[in-house]
């Protein structure tokens, strides 16, 4: 990365500056014209400052936010929560302390494993079922039909109760 930065700075250096061999031989035509000065040190410093500001907002700041969110997640872990580890293991927290968490995995056989608290990647959230767009109308129609059937069942239950 530093090599690329140095290449950029050399590229930004004024193209009108004469190479040292032309100056040494006294070739006046190879020297820079007086009205076209090279890039000053202040401009190069300004480019470097802008470069570092851009790098801060593109790389450093998002990484700090991600790290802070991960720390907050690890602080908020409690027994009974379902979590996924960085290796992909899904389990429920049985006990948790400052460095380790005991996870229960499996459904029938509750296998317990110890994992480092720092290796917990996040809480497991059940994905919401996704319905295709065309099925929304069908689902709405089915819901209306179910509601009507429920009302009819309630009416049928009430009528015999009134006769007796």
C-alpha positions in Angstrom: 0.0 0.0 0.0 2.8 2.4 0.8 4.5 1.6 -2.4 1.4 2.5 -4.3 1.2 5.8 -2.4 4.8 6.6 -3.3 4.1 5.8 -7.0 1.1 8.1 -6.8 3.2 10.9 -5.4 5.9 10.5 -8.0 3.2 10.5 -10.7 1.7 13.7 -9.3 5.1 15.3 -9.3 5.3 18.0 -12.0 6.0 16.6 -15.4 7.7 19.9 -16.4 10.7 19.4 -14.1 13.8 18.6 -15.9 15.6 15.4 -15.3 18.9 15.8 -13.5 20.9 14.8 -16.6 19.4 17.6 -18.7 20.2 20.2 -16.0 23.8 18.9 -15.6 24.4 19.2 -19.4 23.1 22.7 -19.5 20.2 22.0 -21.9 17.9 24.9 -21.4 15.2 23.5 -23.6 14.7 20.6 -21.2 14.2 22.9 -18.2 10.7 23.7 -16.9 9.2 26.9 -18.3 9.0 29.7 -15.7 5.2 30.0 -15.9 4.6 26.4 -15.1 5.8 25.5 -11.6 5.8 21.9 -10.4 3.4 20.6 -7.7 4.4 22.1 -4.4 4.9 20.2 -1.2 1.7 21.7 0.2 -0.3 20.2 -2.6 1.2 16.8 -2.1 0.5 17.0 1.6 -3.1 18.0 0.8 -3.5 15.0 -1.5 -2.1 12.8 1.2 -4.5 14.3 3.8 -7.5 13.8 1.5 -6.3 10.2 0.8 -6.2 9.4 4.6 -9.6 11.0 5.2 -11.1 8.8 2.4 -9.4 5.8 3.8 -10.7 6.6 7.3 -14.3 6.8 6.1 -14.0 3.7 3.8 -12.1 1.3 5.9 -11.3 2.3 9.5 -14.7 3.8 10.6 -16.9 0.8 9.4 -14.5 -1.6 11.0 -14.7 0.2 14.3 -18.5 0.2 14.1 -18.6 -3.5 13.4 -16.3 -4.2 16.3 -18.4 -2.1 18.7 -21.6 -3.9 17.6 -19.9 -7.3 18.2 -18.7 -6.2 21.7 -22.3 -5.0 22.5 -23.7 -8.4 21.3 -21.2 -10.3 23.5 -22.1 -8.2 26.5 -25.8 -8.8 26.0 -25.7 -12.6 25.8 -27.9 -14.4 28.3 -28.7 -18.1 29.0 -31.5 -19.5 26.9 -30.6 -17.5 23.7 -29.9 -19.4 20.5 -26.6 -18.4 19.0 -24.4 -19.3 16.0 -20.6 -19.6 16.5 -18.0 -18.4 14.0 -17.5 -22.0 13.0 -21.3 -22.4 12.2 -22.5 -24.4 15.2 -26.0 -23.5 16.3 -26.7 -23.9 20.0 -28.6 -22.6 23.0 -26.6 -20.9 25.7 -26.8 -23.0 28.9 -24.3 -21.0 31.0 -22.0 -18.1 30.2 -19.1 -16.4 32.0 -16.5 -13.8 31.2 -14.5 -16.1 28.8 -16.6 -19.1 27.9 -20.1 -20.2 27.1 -21.6 -23.6 27.3 -23.8 -24.4 24.4 -26.4 -27.2 24.2 -26.7 -28.5 20.7 -28.9 -31.2 19.2 -32.6 -31.7 19.7 -33.1 -35.0 21.5 -29.6 -35.5 22.9 -28.6 -32.3 24.5 -24.9 -32.3 23.8 -23.0 -29.6 25.6 -19.9 -27.9 24.3 -17.7 -25.2 25.6 -16.8 -22.3 23.2 -15.0 -19.1 23.7 -17.3 -16.2 24.2 -15.4 -14.3 21.5 -16.2 -17.0 18.9 -20.0 -16.4 19.1 -20.8 -14.7 15.8 -24.4 -13.7 16.5 -27.9 -14.5 17.6 -29.8 -16.9 15.5 -33.0 -15.4 14.2 -35.5 -17.6 12.5 -36.0 -16.5 8.9 -39.5 -15.3 8.0 -41.2 -17.4 5.4 -41.1 -15.7 2.1 -44.3 -16.0 -0.1 -44.1 -15.4 -3.8 -46.0 -12.3 -5.0 -48.6 -14.4 -6.9 -49.5 -16.3 -3.8 -50.6 -13.2 -1.8 -54.0 -13.1 -3.5 -54.5 -16.8 -2.9 -53.4 -16.4 0.7 -55.9 -13.6 1.3 -58.7 -15.6 -0.4 -57.9 -18.6 1.8 -57.9 -16.4 4.9 -61.3 -15.0 4.0 -62.6 -18.5 3.4 -61.2 -19.7 6.8 -62.8 -16.7 8.6 -66.2 -17.5 7.0 -65.8 -21.2 8.0 -65.0 -20.2 11.5 -68.1 -18.0 11.7 -70.3 -20.7 10.3 -68.9 -23.2 12.9 -69.6 -20.7 15.7 -73.2 -20.2 14.5 -73.7 -24.0 14.2 -72.5 -24.4 17.8 -74.7 -21.7 19.2 -77.9 -22.9 17.6 -78.0 -26.3 19.4 -77.2 -24.6 22.6 -80.2 -22.4 22.3 -82.6 -25.3 21.7 -81.8 -27.2 24.8 
